[in-house]
Amino acid sequence: MSNGFLPVNAKEARARGWDAPDFVYVTGDAYVDHPSFGLAIISRVLEQAGWRVAMLPQPDWHSCEPFKAYGRPKVGFLVTAGVIDSMVNHYTAAKKKRSEDAYSPGGKAGHRPDRATIVYCNRIREAFGDIPIAIGGVEASLRRFAHYDYWDDRVRNSMLVDSGADVLMFGMGERSVLKVAEWMASGRDFAEMRVPGTCVMAAEVPEGFVEIPAWEVVAKDKRAYAEAFKVQYDQQDPVRGRPIAQKHGKKWMLQNRPDMPLTEKELDAVYALPYMRAWHPMYEKDGGIPAIEEVKFSIASVRGCFGACSFCALTFHQGRIVTARSKQSIVAEGRLLTKQPGFKGYIHDVGGPTANFRRPACDKQLKVGACVHRQCLFPRPCPNLKADHREYIDILRELRGLPGVKKVFIRSGIRFDYLLADKKNNFLRELAEHHVSGQLKVAPEHVSPRVLHYLGKPEVEVYDEFVKRYRQVNEALGLKQYLVPYFMSSHPGCTLDDAIALAVYMKRTGQHPDQVQDFYPTPGTLSTAMFYTGLDPRDMTPVYVPRDPEEKAMQRALMHYFKPYNRPLVLKALRKAGREDLIGWGPDCLIPPRVLASGGPRVSTGATKRAGSQSGSAGRSEPPREIAPKEKGPGPRQGGAPKPRGRAEPPGKARNANDRRPDRPGGKRYDGKSTKHRTTKGRHGS
């Protein structure tokens, strides 16, 4: 055996005295026994309950032989594609193949197939016939209904149907997997399973289930798809939600109601299990598993998110009811981190989907559930919202006081509208003074009221107020700290005019993001339903969807208007939108009227300012020759976990490109030659 890791081959299983494991756990990720990885939590929960679990990470799927490594398990197989949907893991938003995989040995791609859950289940059936199979993880959870698949550009069956598994577990799964394990071992009919947080196939619809349009209908009728999604969206609540039935062929896919989130006591117990907190030693020769570096010295303190952003799948996976670990549990893990090899005094994060959420949004959520047709923060905070950071502040202070801890950072993202809703207003100073590593991540996403409506994000004035207060706090503390704002292009509802408005906002506020994000239509989100149907499922009104590749490229380029290689696309976008007024030297102009040839006549900055002309033609005797820029833009970023999208200027020191040489878009910060950018921890599931 390899220390305290679970067996990864038959020899290690025999060394434990097992003639056969109860479960073989097939995973598309490498085996990392750390509580930030779902496979580690589920396997340890089963082990704690007395089940014998053997790991089969990233088996060769080209034949069924690797799936026979342990022989026939006594109970069955558990299958997950890994932490990320295998298609998201493999392809960018532009459907370009990624060359890296942070969850594989050495960060190299190619260790798992596309649609890994389906492929693995097919190989298991080939090897063992009708042996029980349970699937779970993000890929299965978000594809449990008939769903639009961006990569196939069509509506696919529920993954339970396509995989041929017996049961699909959705949500976090610690409680449901124990009940599923007992059911699998009992040999009972899966069609009769009514375990919360599970889906099964059945010949008939039981009493109490809500029927939604069948796969055959939603695959052809976009309005029916939107109507079906609305029911799914409304019923994803463990308190008030009803079970749902959707027909696939001659059978029904039955989604039992979502499971309740774990209690504080249950969460504490899960995170106290004996994790090795490392990748398996078999990966040492390959350089290990890169994904652990982001979380090795981080603490997951909270689950769930009542932010309910339209593009985020958390509503479908973790749910809107926030639950958290106790202070004692979190501090105990902090103390444990100080004893880990490689710890240098820095706890990298204490958070979750949203770092500054700690408890349910209001008292009634655990009694009657989250509201059906109202959000907790959008379009403005609900009067019943309890915005309170005192408990979080107390935990952070205690972690800072642990022997060996130099600094405790918060990197998992702050919901700034919730922060502003806390009228005690003491968290922002605490945050800036002690928990920012020079950069603070926030996600305004856009500035257009129309786009923000479809995103489910607060109006830009709320973000501006946060920026002002953040600047004031840092100035009072004598600190120079940056904001890292996340902005998104090509989201449903975003027209070229909206993209231009965002670019002008960036220009006015001096924000120069190094990287930007295109909308990525992943399964299980409200935004993806809009993208596919062209309708807002909430009210069935039409939504503009930017689909043309050239328009999407223009929207993306507008957020990088200051980079010379984007000039042709920005110019085309401005002309197409009739915004030639933004071509020139004026304060809101995004690009100069021409790229000047070497040695050609040019106007001085002073002359331009004196003229005050939008066109920048003042002082010229003849127009200079226009040439295409030599710089080439970087190709689509390849890799696993997403990287940050840049930073704003220091608070209060926004840069104005028009204060510098007009022939250099963006001023001296960007010389058109260097594309090197600063990096920080990437955002996951927000």
Salt bridges, closest charged atoms under 4 A:
ASP19 OD1 - ARG52 NH1 3.90
ASP19 OD1 - LYS74 NZ 3.18
ASP29 OD1 - ARG112 NH1 2.74
ASP33 OD2 - ARG44 NH2 2.46
GLU47 OE2 - ARG16 NH1 4.00
GLU47 OE1 - ARG44 NH1 2.88
ASP60 OD1 - HIS62 ND1 2.61
GLU65 OE2 - LYS68 NZ 3.10
ASP85 OD2 - ARG143 NE 2.78
ASP101 OD2 - ARG112 NH2 2.88
ASP114 OD1 - HIS90 ND1 2.51
ASP114 OD1 - LYS97 NZ 3.86
GLU126 OE1 - ARG123 NH1 2.62
ASP149 OD2 - ARG115 NH1 2.79
ASP149 OD2 - ARG143 NH1 2.84
ASP152 OD1 - ARG115 NH2 3.08
ASP152 OD2 - ARG154 NH2 3.56
ASP152 OD2 - ARG156 NH1 2.67
ASP162 OD2 - ARG156 NH2 3.38
ASP166 OD2 - ARG125 NH2 3.12
GLU174 OE2 - ARG303 NH2 2.46
GLU227 OE2 - ARG223 NE 3.70
ASP234 OD2 - LYS230 NZ 2.52
ASP259 OD1 - ARG175 NH1 3.12
GLU264 OE1 - ARG359 NH2 3.07
GLU266 OE1 - ARG175 NH2 2.57
ASP286 OD2 - LYS285 NZ 3.67
GLU333 OE2 - ARG277 NH2 3.15
GLU333 OE1 - ARG325 NH1 2.66
ASP349 OD2 - LYS681 NZ 3.48
ASP363 OD1 - LYS386 NZ 3.16
ASP388 OD2 - ARG390 NH2 2.62
GLU391 OE1 - ARG358 NE 3.26
GLU391 OE2 - ARG359 NH2 2.79
ASP394 OD2 - LYS327 NZ 2.80
GLU398 OE1 - LYS327 NZ 2.91
ASP417 OD1 - ARG415 NE 2.73
ASP422 OD2 - HIS389 ND1 2.72
ASP422 OD1 - LYS424 NZ 3.12
GLU430 OE2 - ARG397 NE 2.86
GLU430 OE2 - ARG400 NH1 3.12
GLU433 OE1 - HIS434 NE2 3.83
GLU445 OE2 - ARG683 NH1 3.20
GLU465 OE1 - LYS468 NZ 3.30
GLU465 OE2 - ARG469 NE 2.72
ASP498 OD1 - ARG450 NH2 2.93
ASP518 OD2 - ARG556 NH1 3.24
ASP536 OD2 - ARG538 NH2 2.94
GLU550 OE2 - LYS572 NZ 2.48
ASP581 OD1 - ARG579 NE 2.99
ASP588 OD2 - ARG508 NH2 2.68
GLU626 OE2 - ARG567 NH1 2.87
GLU626 OE1 - ARG594 NH1 3.86
GLU649 OE2 - HIS512 ND1 3.64
GLU649 OE1 - ARG655 NE 2.78
GLU649 OE2 - ARG669 NH1 2.05
ASP659 OD1 - LYS609 NZ 3.98
ASP663 OD2 - ARG602 NH1 2.38
ASP663 OD2 - ARG661 NH2 3.35
